[in-house]
Amino acid sequence: MNSQTSNPIGPGSRRIGKLRTVDEYADLWGVSPRTVQRQIKSGALRAHRIGRLVRISDADAAAFLNKNRENEGDD
């Protein structure tokens, strides 16, 4: 199998996983879609724009959650 068939995104690109909508992540996280949109606009949450569509990859969502995790020792 050559590199082009094993990585449909392109050579050297990272896999981004599934792309989900703002509404899907708002539902998963229990927040409003506007909250997710604000995080994208502020640059805290990376998103992919495909024409007028906005999609968030599982990898970017995981990075956002890891970066915004509260310390376990804080009370």
N, CA, C and O atoms as CSV, one atom per row, in Angstrom:
chain,resi,resn,atom,element,x,y,z
A,1,MET,N,N,0.844,-1.187,0.000
A,1,MET,CA,C,0.000,0.000,0.000
A,1,MET,C,C,0.885,1.246,0.000
A,1,MET,O,O,1.792,1.350,0.826
A,2,ASN,N,N,0.646,2.182,-0.897
A,2,ASN,CA,C,1.483,3.385,-0.924
A,2,ASN,C,C,0.934,4.441,0.026
A,2,ASN,O,O,-0.163,4.291,0.563
A,3,SER,N,N,1.704,5.514,0.232
A,3,SER,CA,C,1.334,6.529,1.224
A,3,SER,C,C,0.046,7.260,0.857
A,3,SER,O,O,-0.670,7.727,1.743
A,4,GLN,N,N,-0.256,7.365,-0.432
A,4,GLN,CA,C,-1.463,8.077,-0.826
A,4,GLN,C,C,-2.725,7.295,-0.488
A,4,GLN,O,O,-3.741,7.899,-0.143
A,5,THR,N,N,-2.689,5.989,-0.574
A,5,THR,CA,C,-3.883,5.215,-0.238
A,5,THR,C,C,-4.001,4.976,1.252
A,5,THR,O,O,-5.107,4.765,1.749
A,6,SER,N,N,-2.889,5.002,1.983
A,6,SER,CA,C,-2.958,4.772,3.417
A,6,SER,C,C,-3.336,6.030,4.182
A,6,SER,O,O,-3.819,5.935,5.310
A,7,ASN,N,N,-3.130,7.205,3.598
A,7,ASN,CA,C,-3.482,8.462,4.247
A,7,ASN,C,C,-4.213,9.338,3.232
A,7,ASN,O,O,-3.572,10.054,2.463
A,8,PRO,N,N,-5.555,9.291,3.218
A,8,PRO,CA,C,-6.308,10.025,2.202
A,8,PRO,C,C,-6.193,11.541,2.341
A,8,PRO,O,O,-6.554,12.266,1.414
A,9,ILE,N,N,-5.701,12.034,3.471
A,9,ILE,CA,C,-5.583,13.467,3.687
A,9,ILE,C,C,-4.364,14.011,2.960
A,9,ILE,O,O,-4.381,15.144,2.480
A,10,GLY,N,N,-3.327,13.227,2.875
A,10,GLY,CA,C,-2.116,13.645,2.174
A,10,GLY,C,C,-0.887,13.257,2.958
A,10,GLY,O,O,-0.952,13.081,4.175
A,11,PRO,N,N,0.234,13.122,2.274
A,11,PRO,CA,C,1.475,12.745,2.939
A,11,PRO,C,C,1.874,13.776,3.993
A,11,PRO,O,O,1.830,14.980,3.739
A,12,GLY,N,N,2.257,13.309,5.155
A,12,GLY,CA,C,2.710,14.196,6.211
A,12,GLY,C,C,1.592,14.816,7.038
A,12,GLY,O,O,1.865,15.499,8.026
A,13,SER,N,N,0.354,14.594,6.656
A,13,SER,CA,C,-0.771,15.163,7.403
A,13,SER,C,C,-1.116,14.273,8.585
A,13,SER,O,O,-0.948,13.054,8.531
A,14,ARG,N,N,-1.601,14.897,9.656
A,14,ARG,CA,C,-2.043,14.095,10.791
A,14,ARG,C,C,-3.491,13.700,10.567
A,14,ARG,O,O,-4.248,14.422,9.919
A,15,ARG,N,N,-3.865,12.567,11.100
A,15,ARG,CA,C,-5.268,12.152,11.001
A,15,ARG,C,C,-6.092,12.989,11.967
A,15,ARG,O,O,-5.689,13.209,13.109
A,16,ILE,N,N,-7.225,13.447,11.512
A,16,ILE,CA,C,-8.041,14.321,12.340
A,16,ILE,C,C,-9.227,13.607,12.964
A,16,ILE,O,O,-9.904,14.173,13.823
A,17,GLY,N,N,-9.489,12.384,12.552
A,17,GLY,CA,C,-10.624,11.650,13.094
A,17,GLY,C,C,-11.920,12.166,12.498
A,17,GLY,O,O,-11.927,12.847,11.472
A,18,LYS,N,N,-13.002,11.831,13.154
A,18,LYS,CA,C,-14.323,12.211,12.687
A,18,LYS,C,C,-14.536,13.718,12.874
A,18,LYS,O,O,-14.083,14.303,13.857
A,19,LEU,N,N,-15.224,14.323,11.926
A,19,LEU,CA,C,-15.591,15.727,12.034
A,19,LEU,C,C,-17.039,15.808,12.507
A,19,LEU,O,O,-17.919,15.152,11.950
A,20,ARG,N,N,-17.278,16.608,13.529
A,20,ARG,CA,C,-18.622,16.757,14.084
A,20,ARG,C,C,-19.045,18.223,14.025
A,20,ARG,O,O,-18.212,19.120,13.890
A,21,THR,N,N,-20.342,18.448,14.129
A,21,THR,CA,C,-20.870,19.807,14.072
A,21,THR,C,C,-20.776,20.487,15.436
A,21,THR,O,O,-20.557,19.839,16.460
A,22,VAL,N,N,-20.947,21.793,15.423
A,22,VAL,CA,C,-20.994,22.576,16.655
A,22,VAL,C,C,-22.131,22.054,17.533
A,22,VAL,O,O,-21.957,21.902,18.742
A,23,ASP,N,N,-23.275,21.784,16.945
A,23,ASP,CA,C,-24.419,21.273,17.706
A,23,ASP,C,C,-24.134,19.928,18.359
A,23,ASP,O,O,-24.559,19.681,19.487
A,24,GLU,N,N,-23.413,19.057,17.653
A,24,GLU,CA,C,-23.075,17.749,18.224
A,24,GLU,C,C,-22.200,17.904,19.466
A,24,GLU,O,O,-22.446,17.258,20.485
A,25,TYR,N,N,-21.172,18.767,19.383
A,25,TYR,CA,C,-20.319,18.961,20.555
A,25,TYR,C,C,-21.040,19.690,21.670
A,25,TYR,O,O,-20.801,19.400,22.842
A,26,ALA,N,N,-21.908,20.619,21.345
A,26,ALA,CA,C,-22.692,21.304,22.378
A,26,ALA,C,C,-23.528,20.282,23.142
A,26,ALA,O,O,-23.613,20.324,24.369
A,27,ASP,N,N,-24.138,19.369,22.404
A,27,ASP,CA,C,-24.930,18.287,23.024
A,27,ASP,C,C,-24.068,17.389,23.907
A,27,ASP,O,O,-24.434,17.090,25.044
A,28,LEU,N,N,-22.920,16.962,23.377
A,28,LEU,CA,C,-22.019,16.081,24.123
A,28,LEU,C,C,-21.533,16.728,25.417
A,28,LEU,O,O,-21.414,16.064,26.447
A,29,TRP,N,N,-21.254,18.032,25.357
A,29,TRP,CA,C,-20.679,18.735,26.504
A,29,TRP,C,C,-21.714,19.381,27.403
A,29,TRP,O,O,-21.369,19.904,28.463
A,30,GLY,N,N,-22.984,19.356,27.000
A,30,GLY,CA,C,-24.043,19.932,27.823
A,30,GLY,C,C,-23.995,21.451,27.893
A,30,GLY,O,O,-24.310,22.042,28.925
A,31,VAL,N,N,-23.602,22.077,26.793
A,31,VAL,CA,C,-23.563,23.544,26.718
A,31,VAL,C,C,-24.346,23.977,25.484
A,31,VAL,O,O,-24.769,23.141,24.685
A,32,SER,N,N,-24.537,25.271,25.334
A,32,SER,CA,C,-25.253,25.766,24.162
A,32,SER,C,C,-24.311,25.810,22.954
A,32,SER,O,O,-23.095,25.915,23.112
A,33,PRO,N,N,-24.876,25.730,21.759
A,33,PRO,CA,C,-24.045,25.871,20.563
A,33,PRO,C,C,-23.294,27.207,20.545
A,33,PRO,O,O,-22.177,27.287,20.032
A,34,ARG,N,N,-23.900,28.240,21.099
A,34,ARG,CA,C,-23.250,29.557,21.143
A,34,ARG,C,C,-21.969,29.504,21.978
A,34,ARG,O,O,-20.988,30.165,21.639
A,35,THR,N,N,-21.963,28.730,23.060
A,35,THR,CA,C,-20.763,28.581,23.884
A,35,THR,C,C,-19.634,27.952,23.068
A,35,THR,O,O,-18.491,28.402,23.139
A,36,VAL,N,N,-19.948,26.928,22.306
A,36,VAL,CA,C,-18.949,26.275,21.444
A,36,VAL,C,C,-18.457,27.266,20.393
A,36,VAL,O,O,-17.257,27.341,20.130
A,37,GLN,N,N,-19.370,28.027,19.792
A,37,GLN,CA,C,-18.983,29.020,18.786
A,37,GLN,C,C,-18.061,30.087,19.376
A,37,GLN,O,O,-17.123,30.530,18.714
A,38,ARG,N,N,-18.321,30.498,20.606
A,38,ARG,CA,C,-17.455,31.494,21.256
A,38,ARG,C,C,-16.047,30.942,21.473
A,38,ARG,O,O,-15.060,31.661,21.313
A,39,GLN,N,N,-15.959,29.656,21.840
A,39,GLN,CA,C,-14.642,29.044,22.032
A,39,GLN,C,C,-13.873,28.979,20.713
A,39,GLN,O,O,-12.655,29.159,20.693
A,40,ILE,N,N,-14.575,28.724,19.622
A,40,ILE,CA,C,-13.943,28.711,18.299
A,40,ILE,C,C,-13.475,30.116,17.938
A,40,ILE,O,O,-12.340,30.304,17.500
A,41,LYS,N,N,-14.348,31.100,18.123
A,41,LYS,CA,C,-14.018,32.485,17.775
A,41,LYS,C,C,-12.831,33.009,18.576
A,41,LYS,O,O,-12.015,33.769,18.054
A,42,SER,N,N,-12.730,32.604,19.850
A,42,SER,CA,C,-11.623,33.067,20.697
A,42,SER,C,C,-10.305,32.379,20.355
A,42,SER,O,O,-9.240,32.828,20.777
A,43,GLY,N,N,-10.375,31.288,19.588
A,43,GLY,CA,C,-9.167,30.549,19.234
A,43,GLY,C,C,-8.837,29.421,20.199
A,43,GLY,O,O,-7.859,28.700,20.001
A,44,ALA,N,N,-9.644,29.262,21.238
A,44,ALA,CA,C,-9.391,28.206,22.219
A,44,ALA,C,C,-9.720,26.815,21.659
A,44,ALA,O,O,-9.106,25.823,22.050
A,45,LEU,N,N,-10.681,26.753,20.752
A,45,LEU,CA,C,-11.095,25.490,20.135
A,45,LEU,C,C,-10.895,25.612,18.636
A,45,LEU,O,O,-11.480,26.481,17.989
A,46,ARG,N,N,-10.070,24.741,18.092
A,46,ARG,CA,C,-9.819,24.769,16.651
A,46,ARG,C,C,-10.986,24.138,15.915
A,46,ARG,O,O,-11.609,23.193,16.399
A,47,ALA,N,N,-11.271,24.677,14.735
A,47,ALA,CA,C,-12.362,24.157,13.911
A,47,ALA,C,C,-11.948,24.203,12.448
A,47,ALA,O,O,-11.025,24.923,12.067
A,48,HIS,N,N,-12.637,23.435,11.652
A,48,HIS,CA,C,-12.404,23.381,10.214
A,48,HIS,C,C,-13.593,24.028,9.524
A,48,HIS,O,O,-14.743,23.688,9.804
A,49,ARG,N,N,-13.317,24.952,8.628
A,49,ARG,CA,C,-14.383,25.582,7.853
A,49,ARG,C,C,-14.349,24.985,6.456
A,49,ARG,O,O,-13.323,25.002,5.776
A,50,ILE,N,N,-15.481,24.464,6.051
A,50,ILE,CA,C,-15.624,23.869,4.723
A,50,ILE,C,C,-16.758,24.646,4.059
A,50,ILE,O,O,-17.935,24.347,4.260
A,51,GLY,N,N,-16.386,25.629,3.280
A,51,GLY,CA,C,-17.398,26.541,2.755
A,51,GLY,C,C,-18.011,27.298,3.919
A,51,GLY,O,O,-17.299,27.962,4.672
A,52,ARG,N,N,-19.313,27.205,4.072
A,52,ARG,CA,C,-19.997,27.867,5.185
A,52,ARG,C,C,-20.157,26.944,6.383
A,52,ARG,O,O,-20.630,27.372,7.436
A,53,LEU,N,N,-19.770,25.686,6.234
A,53,LEU,CA,C,-19.911,24.710,7.315
A,53,LEU,C,C,-18.751,24.802,8.291
A,53,LEU,O,O,-17.615,25.062,7.895
A,54,VAL,N,N,-19.038,24.588,9.558
A,54,VAL,CA,C,-18.001,24.553,10.594
A,54,VAL,C,C,-18.017,23.160,11.196
A,54,VAL,O,O,-19.065,22.673,11.620
A,55,ARG,N,N,-16.863,22.521,11.234
A,55,ARG,CA,C,-16.749,21.180,11.801
A,55,ARG,C,C,-15.570,21.146,12.767
A,55,ARG,O,O,-14.572,21.843,12.583
A,56,ILE,N,N,-15.709,20.321,13.797
A,56,ILE,CA,C,-14.671,20.165,14.813
A,56,ILE,C,C,-14.219,18.720,14.779
A,56,ILE,O,O,-15.043,17.807,14.808
A,57,SER,N,N,-12.908,18.508,14.717
A,57,SER,CA,C,-12.392,17.137,14.707
A,57,SER,C,C,-12.335,16.596,16.130
A,57,SER,O,O,-12.218,17.352,17.095
A,58,ASP,N,N,-12.418,15.287,16.239
A,58,ASP,CA,C,-12.284,14.647,17.550
A,58,ASP,C,C,-10.937,14.986,18.180
A,58,ASP,O,O,-10.849,15.182,19.392
A,59,ALA,N,N,-9.886,15.055,17.358
A,59,ALA,CA,C,-8.541,15.372,17.869
A,59,ALA,C,C,-8.500,16.785,18.450
A,59,ALA,O,O,-7.918,16.998,19.513
A,60,ASP,N,N,-9.113,17.750,17.763
A,60,ASP,CA,C,-9.126,19.128,18.263
A,60,ASP,C,C,-9.989,19.261,19.516
A,60,ASP,O,O,-9.654,20.021,20.424
A,61,ALA,N,N,-11.095,18.526,19.565
A,61,ALA,CA,C,-11.947,18.554,20.762
A,61,ALA,C,C,-11.204,17.972,21.958
A,61,ALA,O,O,-11.284,18.509,23.063
A,62,ALA,N,N,-10.478,16.870,21.739
A,62,ALA,CA,C,-9.716,16.254,22.831
A,62,ALA,C,C,-8.614,17.194,23.319
A,62,ALA,O,O,-8.384,17.306,24.523
A,63,ALA,N,N,-7.934,17.868,22.393
A,63,ALA,CA,C,-6.881,18.815,22.775
A,63,ALA,C,C,-7.473,19.971,23.584
A,63,ALA,O,O,-6.874,20.409,24.565
A,64,PHE,N,N,-8.637,20.462,23.181
A,64,PHE,CA,C,-9.314,21.539,23.904
A,64,PHE,C,C,-9.664,21.100,25.322
A,64,PHE,O,O,-9.431,21.835,26.281
A,65,LEU,N,N,-10.222,19.901,25.449
A,65,LEU,CA,C,-10.601,19.403,26.774
A,65,LEU,C,C,-9.376,19.193,27.659
A,65,LEU,O,O,-9.405,19.532,28.842
A,66,ASN,N,N,-8.315,18.645,27.107
A,66,ASN,CA,C,-7.085,18.432,27.886
A,66,ASN,C,C,-6.484,19.747,28.348
A,66,ASN,O,O,-6.021,19.854,29.484
A,67,LYS,N,N,-6.489,20.748,27.480
A,67,LYS,CA,C,-5.925,22.047,27.820
A,67,LYS,C,C,-6.751,22.751,28.901
A,67,LYS,O,O,-6.208,23.524,29.691
A,68,ASN,N,N,-8.049,22.489,28.936
A,68,ASN,CA,C,-8.942,23.182,29.864
A,68,ASN,C,C,-9.339,22.338,31.058
A,68,ASN,O,O,-10.296,22.665,31.760
A,69,ARG,N,N,-8.615,21.257,31.294
A,69,ARG,CA,C,-8.886,20.396,32.451
A,69,ARG,C,C,-8.455,21.090,33.723
A,69,ARG,O,O,-7.369,21.666,33.787
A,70,GLU,N,N,-9.304,21.039,34.737
A,70,GLU,CA,C,-8.940,21.618,36.029
A,70,GLU,C,C,-8.017,20.670,36.751
A,70,GLU,O,O,-8.111,19.453,36.588
A,71,ASN,N,N,-7.114,21.228,37.557
A,71,ASN,CA,C,-6.214,20.410,38.339
A,71,ASN,C,C,-6.998,19.653,39.407
A,71,ASN,O,O,-7.914,20.201,40.020
A,72,GLU,N,N,-6.637,18.401,39.623
A,72,GLU,CA,C,-7.338,17.564,40.593
A,72,GLU,C,C,-7.131,18.038,42.023
A,72,GLU,O,O,-7.995,17.826,42.874
A,73,GLY,N,N,-5.982,18.685,42.303
A,73,GLY,CA,C,-5.670,19.113,43.660
A,73,GLY,C,C,-6.337,20.420,44.071
A,73,GLY,O,O,-6.337,20.765,45.253
A,74,ASP,N,N,-6.904,21.151,43.116
A,74,ASP,CA,C,-7.544,22.429,43.433
A,74,ASP,C,C,-8.924,22.219,44.019
A,74,ASP,O,O,-9.727,21.460,43.476
A,75,ASP,N,N,-9.201,22.890,45.129
A,75,ASP,CA,C,-10.547,22.847,45.710
A,75,ASP,C,C,-11.106,24.217,45.888
A,75,ASP,O,O,-12.231,24.367,46.364
